[in-house]
Amino acid sequence: MKQVIFDFKMLADRDAFYRDFALQFQLDEHFGNNLDALWDALVGDIELPVKIIFKHLPYHSSDFQPLVALMQEAQNELGKALLSFSCEHNSQK
């Protein structure tokens, strides 16, 4: 299973995440930087199976919580055999 890591020490905001997501999954310029486009990519555009890991995610960042919720929903929809998601929170508060 392919593993893709997003290091939130390097991603300041959701726009930075979307740019990194498009780069790592080699999506074209038509990828929209929003949750709907992310959902469409997860369930129809990226190569599966894949394991997606969020590293160093800040505990109290409300900006990234919608991304976590969407990843969990996609994992539930597709099943862990196709899309496995894990999140490693930053230990600093």
Residue pairs with C-beta under 8 A, 6 or more apart in sequence:
1 49
1 50
1 51
1 84
2 47
2 49
2 50
2 51
3 50
3 51
3 53
4 24
4 25
4 50
4 51
4 52
4 53
5 53
5 55
6 17
6 20
6 21
6 24
6 52
6 53
6 54
6 55
7 55
7 56
8 17
8 54
8 55
8 56
8 57
8 58
8 64
8 90
9 55
9 56
9 90
10 16
10 20
11 17
11 20
13 63
14 33
14 63
14 64
14 66
14 67
15 33
17 64
17 67
18 31
18 33
18 34
18 37
18 38
19 33
21 27
21 31
21 38
21 41
22 31
25 41
25 45
25 46
25 47
27 41
27 45
27 46
31 37
31 41
31 45
35 66
35 67
35 70
38 67
38 70
39 70
39 73
39 74
42 70
42 71
42 74
42 78
42 83
43 74
43 77
43 78
48 78
48 82
48 83
49 81
49 82
49 83
49 84
50 82
50 83
50 84
51 83
51 84
51 85
51 86
52 71
52 83
52 84
52 85
52 86
53 85
53 86
53 87
53 88
54 64
54 67
54 68
54 71
54 85
54 86
54 87
54 88
55 88
56 88
56 89
56 90
57 64
57 68
57 87
57 88
57 89
57 90
58 64
58 89
58 90
59 89
59 90
59 93
60 93
68 87
71 85
71 87
72 85
74 83
74 85
75 83
75 84
75 85
